[in-house]
Amino acid sequence: MTDYKNKVQKILSARISPPLCYLHSFGCQQNVSDGEKILGLLTELGYGITNDATSADMIIYNTCAVRENAELKIYGLIGNLKHLKENNPELIIGICGCMAQQEHVVEKIKKTYKQVDLVFGTFALNELPKLVYNVLTERKLMVDITEYNNEIPEGIPAVRNDKIKTGVPIMYGCNNFCSYCIVPYVRGRERSRKPGAILKEVKELVDAGYKEIMLLGQNVNSYGKTLENPITFSELLRMINNIEGDFKIRFMSPHPKDATKEFIDAIVECDKVCKHLHLPLQSGSNRILDEMNRRYTVEKYMEIIDYARSRIPDFSFSTDIIIGFPNETYEDFKCTLDVMRKVKYDNVFSFIYSKRTGTKAALIDDKTSAEDKGKWMRELLEVQREVSSEFFKRFEGRVLDVLFDSEGKNDNWYTGKSDEFIIVEAKSDEIIIGQRKKVKITKVFNWALQGEIIN
Ligand code: SF4
């Protein structure tokens, strides 16, 4: 690869001014993390970075395949680039990520979107210098959606979006094959990074001043099973917790079927790990969970919630819910609302089921109407408002640890997230972005808390 890197650097350095690249990542944190590495590689090759696509010499969309809408949006965006390409034939247009990993997408791009120069999937990050070289020298469509089966490449540079919080992938791929999900088909089988490589990266980030590290993976609590010397996610959490420095640890996403008491114990006992768990429920009906191939029951899910709350009563939870899985009934849906009321999530990410070609669920003849699904979504949002404000009320008058990361809507107001992953607003005469503060909660809203900084 070094060879290709040198060749591209030579071509680009001959230009009057350094070429610019624009990249937009869609979808999950894992994709955002991949996007940061793509920018790192392109910077190494000699590209500068721009936030303005119209002035870029290379435009890359790092895509998501989880919902159909996301894919339609990308086709729209690529279509809009046609005129830019006509005005500037030297412009390189690339599509990568989960959507690009699919054969039928590549076929559609070849047939309909002739302005695209580069398509590469989720396995081909390391091949980028070679692909860019080929595009620059041959000026024809380059496609690489090979499922490379080699070790996870380490040491890829990254241009990180944020200076306060950042993500560190600990594993790639998924073995679960939930019946609605395209991820195992586009990101391959589960592969874990070696603990030494993860610890090194986290330590470097902490030394560079990062205050929050989000460990990333499609199923983080299945971490380590594929290693030569297997370790558990709980063990990894304890190792990262031992790294010295002022930082907090979060992770995304665990799978309820792999959530054990040992896992909750590790969260509770590690002082740097935030006491919040995003535990995707997807449905509160055992019948639907079975159809989804989720491999847990509501009872098993609630055992974990109850155990966490028996150790820390304020342990906070958020979740993902799919509304309108094929042939879901109103009775099934009501079971989901029941679980929401019991758990009192502080946040619910709810989505209407989206059919993904190639998955098992896509083959089911769905009799549930779109109208019902829309109605249920509105009902769920109403219930969510009730339960989250009920959960939030318990924090009134209490002091929370908040990492401030952005300016608020009004002058001198700032927003951040508490350890419980709740949005907190507070006023300050000093700029407090990037600082962790103790905040006494004075007001509770449906979606956030407001308070006074006490130190
Ligand atoms: S655990 Fe299920 S939903 Fe999550 S990525 Fe794997 S297959 Fe998809």
Residues whose N, C-alpha, C, O or C-beta is under 5 A from the ligand:
A	BS01	SF4	C174 N176 F177 C178 C181 V183 P184 Q218 N219
